[in-house]
Amino acid sequence: MLSGCIAAVQLDGLTMALIHRDSPQSPLHPGNLPLAERIPKPSACPFAGLHHHTSMISASKAAANKMISPLTSYGDPFLFFAQVGVGSFQEKSGHPRFKTYNFQIDTGNELSWIQCEGCQNKGNMCFPHEDPPYLNSQSRSYKPIPCNQHSFCEPGQCKEGTCTYNVTYGPGSYTSGNLAKETFTFYSSHGKQEALEDITFGCSTDSRNMKYAFLFDKNPRTTPMNTYLRFGKHIVKSKNLQTTRIMQVKPSAAYHVNLLGISVNGVKLNITKTDLAVRKDGSRGCSIDAGTLATLLVKPVFDTLHAALADHLSRNQNLKRWIIHKLHKDLCYEQLSGAGRENLPVVTFHLENADLEVKPGAIFLFREFEGKNVFCLSMLSDDSKTIIGAYQQMKQKFVYDTKARVLSFGPEDCEKNG
């Protein structure tokens, strides 16, 4: 897993091409999987990948191409990978000096980690994979961090003189291991390789209750989707970006923003401020995370938005409420004609001093299923948190100034590498 914060580096800038999970470049693209795993189950719901506990495809082979971080049963499917070279090994003819892995991009956690060889030790557990775990003992640049020599080394998290870590993703799902420093080699979109030494990361030796749940488009893309992660001076300046404050909410490492309200087609919803505000214990509030696929809203907020959208869509004569299953409560509709996509609502997240406007294409998931053109709301209810996810960030540019603690954003044609 590649987190939003990996290290302070001395380069002026870096540009990384992100790999969408449906892209032909992705190890999870149906064309890159065995034939048996490309065929969807007859009863599979086209939107099932949005649900917390759904598993449509076995993990054992879907993770074949050196998948580094699993999807927990509690979390949503991730959206982007980045290819990163790890370590320094004895060079062989025709082989790079590092090992290349596909990292999950997650801006909601502060620690990057990979699965290391220690997970094979007695009493430990590895998550399913085909390739062996990272052989950290063979890397010449691998350096375990001694106790009390890093801010991530919390009191009581020391074992045999080495800092350890523990990251929890949900009930019973966690990864733990040693904190270490290593050389990471980044593939720049400009065709160059940038090696950064002494990157702090987690070397996972034990992962429990990690499960995969993938959702593939019935008609997968045949061309890559251009999305880029830029650092420093490689960030292209844009005009007319809105700005909002990045809040400091301890102990969370997520990018918290002050969500003041939500509107549907300009009509502000009746949402209680306490359902949006950060509590004294650091819970609730709102964060923005490209590592979470769909937006999560605490239940009272979700229910209010769900009702407003249902009311708006019920007045569209070109739509028919589509029930996947009698126990399935998702907001889904069948398009009775091409006009069914007209006059769909816009949702606006009112942030402090800024408004994030989400167009219909980022509010709903559109699919062809059993000969019908259908769409469902691509947001979910959650018991404890609100997160603006990756789907609702589509066709927008986000710039995180972590020193000034300011988030800037605005519409962007990402296909133009802006």
C-alpha positions in Angstrom: 0.0 0.0 0.0 1.4 3.4 -1.0 0.1 6.0 1.4 -0.3 9.7 1.0 2.8 10.4 3.0 6.0 8.5 2.4 9.0 10.7 3.2 10.5 14.1 2.8 12.5 14.0 -0.4 15.1 16.3 -1.9 13.9 16.2 -5.5 12.3 19.3 -7.0 9.4 17.3 -8.3 8.1 13.9 -9.5 5.3 12.8 -11.8 3.9 9.3 -11.5 1.3 7.8 -13.9 -1.4 6.1 -11.9 -2.9 2.9 -13.2 -6.7 2.6 -13.0 -7.8 -0.9 -11.9 -9.9 -1.3 -15.1 -7.1 -0.1 -17.3 -5.4 -2.7 -19.7 -2.2 -1.9 -17.7 -3.7 -3.1 -14.5 -2.9 -6.5 -13.1 -6.6 -6.8 -12.3 -7.8 -6.0 -15.9 -9.8 -9.0 -17.1 -7.5 -9.5 -20.0 -4.6 -10.0 -17.6 -6.4 -12.7 -15.6 -6.9 -16.4 -16.3 -9.9 -17.1 -18.5 -11.8 -18.7 -15.7 -11.7 -15.5 -13.7 -12.8 -13.2 -16.5 -16.3 -14.8 -16.6 -18.8 -13.1 -14.2 -21.1 -15.3 -12.2 -24.6 -15.4 -13.7 -26.2 -14.0 -10.6 -23.5 -11.3 -10.0 -24.9 -7.8 -9.4 -23.1 -5.2 -11.6 -22.8 -2.9 -8.7 -21.8 -5.4 -6.0 -18.3 -4.1 -5.8 -19.6 -1.1 -3.9 -20.6 -3.1 -0.9 -18.5 -3.6 2.2 -18.7 -7.3 2.5 -19.2 -8.5 -1.1 -16.6 -10.8 -2.7 -17.1 -11.6 -6.4 -13.7 -13.0 -7.3 -11.3 -15.2 -5.4 -8.1 -13.5 -4.2 -5.7 -16.3 -4.8 -5.1 -15.6 -8.5 -6.5 -12.2 -8.9 -3.5 -11.0 -6.9 -1.1 -12.8 -9.1 0.9 -9.9 -10.4 2.8 -9.0 -7.2 -0.3 -7.3 -5.6 1.1 -5.6 -2.5 -1.9 -4.6 -0.4 -5.2 -6.6 0.0 -8.6 -5.1 0.2 -10.1 -5.7 3.6 -13.6 -7.0 3.9 -14.4 -3.7 5.7 -13.1 -1.3 3.1 -14.1 -0.4 -0.4 -12.3 -1.6 -3.5 -9.4 0.7 -4.4 -9.2 2.6 -7.7 -5.5 3.2 -8.5 -2.2 1.4 -8.6 1.3 2.9 -9.0 4.3 0.8 -10.1 7.2 1.2 -7.6 10.6 -0.5 -7.5 11.7 -1.6 -4.0 15.1 -2.5 -2.7 18.6 -2.9 -4.0 19.6 -6.4 -5.2 22.5 -8.0 -6.9 22.2 -7.1 -10.6 21.8 -9.9 -13.0 22.0 -9.7 -16.8 18.8 -8.3 -18.1 17.3 -7.8 -14.6 16.7 -4.6 -12.8 18.5 -3.9 -9.5 15.1 -3.7 -7.7 11.9 -5.6 -7.5 8.8 -4.0 -9.1 5.4 -4.1 -7.3 2.0 -2.7 -8.0 1.0 -0.6 -5.0 -2.5 0.4 -4.0 -2.8 4.2 -3.7 -4.3 5.2 -0.4 -4.2 8.9 0.7 -6.0 8.1 3.9 -3.1 6.5 5.8 0.3 7.8 6.6 2.3 4.6 6.4 3.2 2.8 3.2 3.7 -1.0 3.6 4.4 -4.2 1.7 4.2 -7.9 2.7 7.7 -9.2 3.7 9.2 -12.6 4.0 8.6 -12.7 7.8 4.9 -13.5 7.2 6.0 -17.0 6.4 7.4 -17.6 9.9 5.5 -19.9 12.3 2.6 -18.1 14.0 2.4 -15.4 11.3 0.1 -15.1 8.4 0.4 -13.9 4.7 -2.5 -12.7 2.6 -3.0 -14.8 -0.6 -0.5 -14.2 -3.4 1.3 -16.1 -6.2 4.7 -14.4 -6.0 6.8 -14.7 -2.9 6.7 -11.9 -0.3 9.3 -9.1 -0.5 12.8 -10.6 0.3 13.9 -7.8 2.6 16.8 -9.8 4.0 18.4 -9.9 0.6 18.1 -6.2 -0.1 21.4 -4.3 0.5 19.5 -1.1 1.3 17.0 -2.5 3.8 17.5 -0.9 7.3 15.3 -1.8 10.3 14.6 1.3 12.4 15.9 1.0 16.0 13.6 1.8 18.9 12.6 5.4 19.6 14.3 6.8 16.5 11.2 7.7 14.4 7.9 9.5 15.1 6.0 6.4 13.9 7.7 4.3 16.7 5.1 4.7 19.4 5.8 3.8 23.0 5.4 0.0 23.6 5.8 -0.8 19.9 9.3 -2.2 20.1 10.5 -5.7 19.7 14.0 -7.0 19.9 15.4 -3.5 19.5 13.4 -2.7 16.4 10.3 -0.4 15.9 7.1 -2.2 15.0 3.8 -1.0 13.7 0.2 -2.2 13.6 -2.5 -0.8 11.2 -6.1 -1.8 11.7 -8.6 -1.5 8.8 -11.8 -2.8 10.4 -13.1 -5.4 12.8 -10.5 -8.1 13.0 -8.5 -6.9 9.9 -5.0 -5.6 10.4 -1.4 -5.7 9.3 1.6 -5.6 11.5 5.4 -5.9 11.2 8.6 -3.9 11.4 9.3 -0.3 10.6 12.3 0.1 8.3 14.0 2.2 5.7 14.4 1.2 2.1 15.2 2.5 -1.4 12.1 3.1 -3.5 12.4 3.6 -7.3 9.6 5.6 -8.9 8.7 5.3 -12.6 8.2 8.8 -13.8 5.7 9.4 -16.5 8.5 11.2 -18.3 10.2 7.9 -18.8 12.9 8.3 -16.1 13.4 6.4 -12.9 13.9 8.3 -9.6 15.5 6.4 -6.8 14.8 7.7 -3.3 16.8 6.3 -0.4 15.8 5.8 3.2 12.0 5.8 2.6 10.2 4.8 5.9 7.8 2.0 5.3 6.1 -1.0 7.0 7.6 -4.4 6.4 4.5 -6.6 7.0 5.0 -9.9 8.8 1.5 -10.7 9.8 -1.8 -9.9 8.0 -5.2 -11.2 9.3 -8.7 -11.3 7.9 -7.8 -9.6 4.6 -10.2 -10.3 1.7 -10.6 -9.2 -1.8 -13.7 -7.9 -3.6 -13.2 -6.8 -7.2 -15.7 -5.3 -9.6 -14.9 -5.4 -13.3 -16.8 -3.5 -16.0 -18.6 -5.8 -18.4 -17.0 -3.9 -21.3 -13.5 -3.1 -20.0 -11.5 -0.4 -21.5 -9.0 -1.1 -24.2 -7.1 2.2 -23.8 -5.3 3.5 -20.7 -7.0 6.2 -18.5 -4.7 9.1 -17.8 -4.4 10.0 -14.1 -1.3 11.4 -12.6 0.1 11.9 -9.1 2.5 14.9 -9.0 4.8 16.2 -6.3 6.6 19.6 -5.9 7.5 21.6 -8.9 5.9 19.1 -11.3 2.5 20.3 -10.1 1.0 22.3 -13.0 -0.4 25.6 -11.9 -4.1 26.1 -12.7 -6.3 29.1 -12.6 -9.6 29.5 -10.7 -9.1 26.7 -8.2 -11.1 26.9 -5.0 -9.4 26.4 -1.7 -10.4 25.0 1.6 -8.6 24.3 4.9 -7.1 20.9 5.7 -8.0 20.3 9.3 -5.8 18.8 11.9 -7.7 16.0 13.5 -5.6 13.9 15.8 -4.8 11.0 15.9 -6.1 10.6 12.3 -3.6 11.0 9.4 -6.5 11.5 6.9 -7.0 14.8 5.0 -10.0 16.2 7.0 -12.0 19.0 5.5 -14.8 21.1 7.1 -18.1 19.9 5.4 -20.8 22.4 6.2 -23.7 21.0 4.2 -24.9 19.2 1.0 -27.2 20.4 -1.8 -29.1 18.6 -4.5 -29.7 20.9 -7.6 -29.0 23.9 -5.5 -31.5 23.0 -2.7 -29.7 22.7 0.6 -30.6 19.5 2.5 -31.8 19.7 6.1 -28.7 18.1 7.8 -27.9 18.4 11.5 -24.5 20.1 11.9 -23.5 17.6 14.6 -23.7 14.8 12.0 -21.0 16.6 10.0 -18.8 18.0 12.8 -15.7 16.4 14.3 -16.3 15.0 17.8 -14.0 15.6 20.7 -12.7 12.0 20.4 -11.7 12.7 16.7 -14.5 10.6 15.2 -17.1 11.8 12.6 -16.2 14.8 10.6 -15.3 14.5 6.9 -12.1 13.5 5.1 -11.2 13.3 1.4 -9.5 10.1 0.2 -8.5 8.9 -3.3 -8.0 5.4 -1.7 -11.7 5.0 -0.9 -13.7 4.1 -4.0 -17.1 5.5 -3.2 -18.2 8.3 -0.9 -19.2 7.2 2.6 -21.8 9.2 4.5 -22.8 8.7 8.1 -26.3 7.2 8.2 -28.4 10.3 9.0 -26.7 12.3 6.3 -26.9 9.4 3.8 -30.6 8.8 4.5 -31.4 12.5 3.9 -29.4 12.6 0.6 -30.9 9.3 -0.5 -34.5 10.6 0.1 -33.8 13.9 -1.8 -32.3 12.1 -4.8 -35.2 9.5 -4.9 -37.7 12.4 -4.8 -36.0 14.1 -7.7 -35.6 11.0 -9.8 -39.2 9.9 -9.2 -40.4 12.8 -11.3 -38.4 11.7 -14.4 -40.9 9.8 -16.6 -38.0 8.2 -18.6 -36.9 6.4 -15.5 -38.2 3.3 -13.6 -37.1 2.3 -10.2 -35.0 -0.8 -10.6 -35.1 -3.3 -7.7 -32.1 -5.7 -7.8 -33.6 -7.8 -5.0 -36.5 -7.3 -2.6 -34.0 -7.0 0.3 -31.7 -4.7 -1.7 -32.4 -1.1 -0.8 -30.0 0.7 -3.2 -31.2 3.7 -5.2 -31.2 2.2 -8.7 -33.1 3.1 -11.9 -33.7 1.6 -15.3 -33.5 4.1 -18.3 -36.6 3.6 -20.4 -35.2 5.7 -23.2 -32.2 7.7 -24.1 -33.7 10.7 -22.4 -33.4 8.9 -19.1 -30.0 10.4 -18.6 -31.3 13.9 -19.0 -32.0 16.2 -16.1 -30.2 14.1 -13.6 -29.3 15.9 -10.4 -26.1 17.6 -9.3 -24.8 17.1 -5.7 -22.8 19.8 -4.1 -20.6 19.3 -1.0 -20.4 22.7 0.7 -16.9 22.9 2.3 -15.4 25.8 4.2 -15.0 28.6 1.6 -15.5 26.2 -1.3 -18.1 24.1 -3.1 -17.3 20.7 -4.6 -19.8 20.2 -7.4 -20.4 16.5 -8.3 -21.9 15.9 -11.8 -24.3 13.0 -12.5 -21.6 10.9 -14.1 -19.7 10.9 -10.7 -22.9 10.5 -8.6 -24.2 7.3 -10.3 -22.7 4.2 -11.7 -24.1 3.4 -15.2 -24.1 -0.1 -16.5 -25.7 -2.4 -19.0 -27.2 -5.4 -17.2 -29.3 -8.2 -18.7 -30.2 -6.0 -21.7 -31.2 -3.0 -19.6 -29.5 0.4 -19.2 -29.4 0.9 -15.4 -27.7 3.1 -12.9 -27.3 3.1 -9.1 -26.1 5.7 -6.5 -22.4 5.4 -6.0 -22.4 6.5 -2.4 -22.8 4.4 0.7 -24.0 4.6 4.3 -21.6 4.2 7.1 -22.0 3.9 10.9 -19.2 6.2 11.9 -17.5 8.2 9.1 -17.9 10.5 6.1 -15.3 10.2 3.3 -15.5 11.9 -0.1 -14.2 9.0 -2.2 -12.5 8.6 -5.6 -15.6 8.3 -7.8 -16.8 11.7 -6.6 -13.4 13.2 -7.4 -13.5 12.3 -11.1 -12.6 15.0 -13.6 -11.3 17.2 -10.8 -7.8 18.3 -10.0 -6.8 18.2 -6.3 -3.7 19.9 -5.0 -2.7 19.2 -1.4 -0.4 21.8 0.2 0.5 19.9 3.4 2.8 22.7 4.8 0.1 25.4 4.4 -2.6 22.8 5.2 -4.7 24.0 2.2 -6.6 21.8 -0.3 -7.2 23.4 -3.8 -9.5 21.9 -6.4 -11.4 22.5 -9.6 -12.6 20.9 -12.8 -9.8 19.4 -15.0 -9.5 17.4 -18.2 -7.2 14.8 -16.8 -6.8 13.2 -20.3 -4.7 16.2 -21.2 -2.2 15.5 -18.4 -3.0 18.7 -16.6 
